[in-house]
Amino acid sequence: MPRILTFVVAAFAAQLLLGLCANPAVALRQLRVSATIAAHDAEPFTDVTPRVTAKDQNGRAVKGVRCVFTWHLKTATPRAIRYTNAAGVARHTRTIGKASSGYRVWVTVKCAWRGQVKNCRTWFVPGQALPSVPKIVFIGDSISAGFYASTEADSFRGRVRARFVCTSDLVSVYGWLSEDVDLTRVIATAGDIVVVEVGANDASRYPAVDPVDFEANLRAIADAARTGNPACRLIFLSVWQAPPTRAPFDVRIAAVATDYGRHFVDLSSIKDEPANSMPGGVSTYLGVSDGWHPNDAGHRAIAAAVGQVIAKLLGQDTTTRGR
């Protein structure tokens, strides 16, 4: 009897093993991968991040998948290796240069895990580079106008103009709300780079402008800029306000920035430093300072932050600081 029982058990185990080998879905987790990218159009000299997601046949995230990213650029085919995290996601970011403008760039990814190899791919098309002498347009309120820098050259606008070889224009009025911006004039300026700084007055008005309406106004400004120049790059600045007043407006600005090129400059740390606006009572070219608007130090810090983005858009060394 023991021999018969042993034989039966062995036969059952062999049959089970054969069944498992014949049905890989039961024997192991099957790797499934896909590659995506946030937008199929990308500005030159900006970061592009393909994202790989690895799951099994049941939709569960697979960790530790070895992903070899290959970028099929015009000039080279660089590679990088990443591993999926606990969420089953791996990313690789590259800054795309002028050499790839107008060319569909494929990113292929070879994924390997426990003897399984799967491939996936995604693509994007870099836009055309900016002209060598771009036109920078500043849209805003009193801060863009230059309150309260000592001189116009000390304003963040003046410092940005001095840093780059460019032409410039200003669409700005003291006290402007987002709804007051002259859209016809924005269209006419046809800027290559458009710096949008509005919202401080929307937030400080009593009652404050509804953030939903503010976002709609901001999108109208962005659309007007793109009407004037469909290839323009838009840079959005957060509002010059203290917390918590600024929060609902900054969220809206960041959301609009995401949809129009992902260039958002957060001024909150600059605003929160008293040395960037105090003291009041100082004579300037636009009157006596109030201790709330940025002073020379504040404008210098804003110019450095905005200049960092512009330098990247122009393919320049972003470690170079503005004056």
C-alpha positions in Angstrom: 0.0 0.0 0.0 2.7 2.6 0.8 4.3 1.9 -2.6 1.0 2.4 -4.4 0.4 5.6 -2.4 3.8 6.9 -3.3 3.3 6.2 -6.9 -0.1 8.0 -6.9 1.4 11.1 -5.2 4.3 11.1 -7.6 2.0 10.8 -10.6 -0.2 13.6 -9.3 2.8 15.9 -8.8 4.1 15.2 -12.2 0.7 15.9 -13.8 0.5 19.2 -11.8 4.0 20.2 -12.9 3.2 19.5 -16.5 0.0 21.6 -16.2 1.9 24.5 -14.8 4.5 24.4 -17.5 1.8 24.2 -20.1 0.0 27.2 -18.6 2.6 30.0 -17.9 -0.1 32.4 -16.7 -0.6 30.1 -13.7 3.1 29.3 -13.3 4.4 32.8 -13.2 3.5 36.5 -13.3 3.5 37.6 -16.9 5.2 40.9 -17.6 3.2 43.6 -19.5 4.7 47.0 -20.2 3.7 50.3 -21.8 5.4 53.6 -22.4 3.8 57.0 -22.4 4.9 60.7 -22.5 3.1 63.7 -21.1 2.9 65.5 -24.5 3.8 64.5 -28.1 5.0 68.1 -28.7 7.9 69.4 -26.7 9.9 72.6 -26.7 13.6 72.4 -27.5 15.9 72.7 -24.6 13.3 71.5 -22.2 13.1 68.3 -20.2 11.2 65.3 -21.7 10.3 62.4 -19.5 9.1 59.1 -21.0 7.3 56.9 -18.4 7.2 53.1 -18.4 4.6 51.2 -16.5 5.1 47.5 -15.7 2.2 45.3 -14.6 1.4 41.6 -14.5 -1.5 39.8 -16.1 -3.7 40.7 -13.2 -2.9 44.4 -13.3 -0.6 44.4 -10.3 2.5 46.6 -10.3 5.8 44.8 -11.0 8.8 46.2 -9.1 12.5 45.8 -10.2 12.0 45.6 -13.9 15.2 46.6 -15.7 14.3 49.2 -18.3 16.8 50.3 -21.0 15.7 53.6 -22.5 17.0 54.3 -26.0 16.5 57.8 -27.4 16.6 57.8 -31.2 17.7 61.3 -31.8 19.1 62.7 -35.1 22.6 63.0 -33.8 22.9 60.0 -31.4 21.1 57.1 -29.8 21.9 57.6 -26.1 20.8 54.9 -23.6 20.0 54.9 -19.9 19.0 52.2 -17.5 16.3 52.6 -14.9 14.3 50.1 -12.6 10.6 50.2 -11.9 9.7 51.3 -8.4 7.0 49.8 -6.1 4.3 51.4 -8.3 5.8 49.6 -11.3 7.0 52.9 -12.9 10.3 53.8 -14.3 11.2 57.3 -15.8 14.1 58.8 -17.6 14.5 62.5 -18.4 16.5 64.2 -21.0 16.9 67.8 -22.1 16.2 68.0 -25.8 18.4 70.3 -27.9 18.1 72.2 -31.1 19.5 69.4 -33.2 16.2 67.4 -32.9 13.8 70.2 -33.8 11.0 69.2 -36.1 12.0 65.5 -36.0 9.9 62.8 -34.6 11.9 61.3 -31.8 11.2 57.7 -30.8 12.1 56.4 -27.3 12.2 52.6 -27.2 12.4 50.7 -23.9 13.6 47.1 -23.4 12.2 45.7 -20.2 13.6 42.6 -18.6 12.4 40.8 -15.5 12.9 37.2 -14.3 13.8 35.9 -17.8 11.0 37.8 -19.5 11.8 40.5 -22.1 9.2 43.0 -23.3 9.6 46.0 -25.5 7.6 49.2 -25.7 8.0 52.7 -27.1 6.6 56.2 -27.3 7.4 59.4 -29.3 7.4 63.2 -29.3 8.3 66.0 -31.7 10.5 68.9 -30.5 9.3 72.3 -31.6 11.4 74.8 -33.5 14.1 76.7 -31.7 13.6 80.4 -30.7 15.1 83.1 -32.9 18.7 84.1 -32.0 17.3 87.5 -30.9 13.9 86.8 -29.3 11.3 89.3 -28.5 10.4 89.1 -24.8 7.0 90.5 -23.8 6.2 91.2 -20.2 2.5 91.1 -19.2 1.5 92.2 -15.7 0.7 94.8 -13.1 2.8 97.2 -11.1 5.5 94.6 -10.5 6.1 94.1 -14.2 5.9 97.9 -14.5 8.9 98.1 -12.1 7.4 99.2 -8.7 9.5 99.8 -6.5 13.0 99.3 -8.0 15.3 102.2 -7.7 15.5 102.6 -11.5 14.0 100.9 -14.5 17.3 99.1 -15.0 17.0 97.7 -11.5 13.5 96.2 -12.2 13.2 92.5 -12.9 12.2 93.4 -16.4 15.2 95.6 -16.9 17.5 93.0 -15.5 16.1 90.3 -17.8 16.5 92.5 -20.8 20.1 93.3 -19.9 21.0 89.6 -19.5 19.9 88.5 -22.9 20.3 89.7 -26.5 16.7 90.5 -27.2 14.0 93.0 -28.0 11.2 93.6 -25.5 7.7 95.0 -25.0 5.6 95.8 -21.9 1.9 95.3 -21.5 1.4 96.4 -17.9 -0.7 98.9 -15.9 -0.5 99.6 -12.2 -3.5 98.0 -10.4 -4.4 95.7 -13.3 -6.6 92.7 -12.6 -6.4 89.7 -14.8 -9.6 90.7 -16.6 -8.1 94.1 -17.4 -5.2 92.9 -19.6 -5.6 94.3 -23.1 -5.8 91.1 -25.1 -5.7 93.0 -28.5 -2.4 94.5 -27.4 -1.1 91.1 -26.3 -1.9 89.7 -29.7 -0.2 92.7 -31.5 3.1 92.3 -29.5 3.6 88.8 -31.0 6.3 87.9 -28.5 8.6 84.9 -28.8 8.8 84.6 -25.0 5.9 86.0 -23.0 6.3 86.5 -19.2 2.9 86.6 -17.5 2.8 88.2 -14.0 -0.8 88.8 -12.9 -3.0 87.9 -10.0 -1.6 89.9 -7.1 -4.5 92.4 -7.4 -7.1 89.7 -8.1 -6.1 88.1 -4.7 -6.0 91.4 -2.7 -9.3 92.8 -4.0 -12.2 92.7 -1.6 -14.0 90.5 -2.3 -11.2 88.6 -4.1 -11.7 87.6 -7.7 -13.1 84.0 -8.0 -10.1 81.8 -8.7 -12.2 80.0 -11.4 -12.7 83.3 -13.2 -9.1 84.2 -12.7 -8.0 81.0 -14.4 -10.3 81.7 -17.3 -8.7 85.2 -17.6 -5.2 83.7 -17.5 -6.1 81.2 -20.2 -7.5 84.0 -22.4 -4.1 85.9 -22.0 -2.2 82.8 -22.9 -4.5 82.2 -26.0 -4.0 85.8 -27.1 -0.2 85.4 -26.8 -0.4 82.2 -28.9 -2.7 84.0 -31.4 0.0 86.6 -31.9 2.7 84.0 -32.2 1.7 80.3 -32.2 5.3 79.4 -31.4 5.7 81.6 -28.4 6.9 80.3 -25.0 4.9 81.3 -22.0 6.3 81.7 -18.6 3.9 82.2 -15.7 4.8 83.8 -12.3 3.0 83.0 -9.1 1.3 85.9 -7.4 3.2 88.4 -5.2 1.1 87.7 -2.0 1.6 86.2 1.4 0.0 82.9 2.5 -2.8 81.9 2.6 -4.1 84.5 0.2 -1.9 83.4 -2.7 -2.6 79.6 -2.4 -5.8 79.3 -4.5 -4.4 81.6 -7.2 -1.0 79.9 -7.4 -2.7 76.5 -7.9 -4.6 78.0 -10.9 -1.5 79.5 -12.3 0.4 76.3 -12.0 -2.4 74.4 -13.8 -2.4 76.9 -16.7 1.3 76.7 -16.9 1.2 72.9 -17.2 -1.1 73.3 -20.3 1.0 76.0 -22.0 4.6 74.6 -21.8 5.1 73.8 -18.1 7.1 77.0 -17.3 6.1 78.1 -13.8 8.2 80.4 -11.6 7.3 80.2 -7.9 7.9 83.6 -6.2 6.7 82.6 -2.8 10.1 82.2 -1.2 11.2 85.6 -2.6 8.0 87.3 -1.3 8.4 85.7 2.1 11.8 87.2 2.6 11.3 90.7 4.2 14.6 91.9 2.8 13.1 91.7 -0.7 10.5 94.4 -0.1 11.4 96.4 3.0 11.9 99.1 4.1 9.1 101.4 2.9 9.6 105.2 2.3 12.5 104.9 -0.1 12.4 107.2 -3.1 12.4 105.4 -6.5 11.8 106.3 -10.1 8.1 105.4 -9.8 7.5 107.0 -6.4 8.1 106.2 -2.7 8.3 102.5 -1.9 5.6 101.0 0.3 7.5 98.0 1.8 5.2 95.6 0.0 6.3 95.7 -3.6 9.7 94.2 -4.4 12.7 96.4 -3.8 16.0 96.1 -5.8 16.8 92.8 -4.0 13.4 91.5 -4.7 13.5 92.4 -8.4 17.0 90.9 -8.6 15.7 87.6 -7.3 12.7 87.6 -9.6 15.0 88.3 -12.6 17.3 85.5 -11.6 14.4 83.0 -11.4 12.8 84.2 -14.7 16.2 84.4 -16.4 16.9 80.8 -15.4 13.9 79.6 -17.4 14.6 81.9 -20.4 18.3 80.7 -20.5 17.1 77.1 -20.7 14.6 78.0 -23.5 17.4 79.5 -25.4 19.8 76.6 -24.8 22.2 78.6 -22.7 24.1 77.6 -19.6 21.5 77.8 -16.8 24.2 78.2 -14.2 24.8 81.7 -15.4 23.0 84.1 -13.1 21.4 87.4 -14.1 22.9 90.7 -13.1 
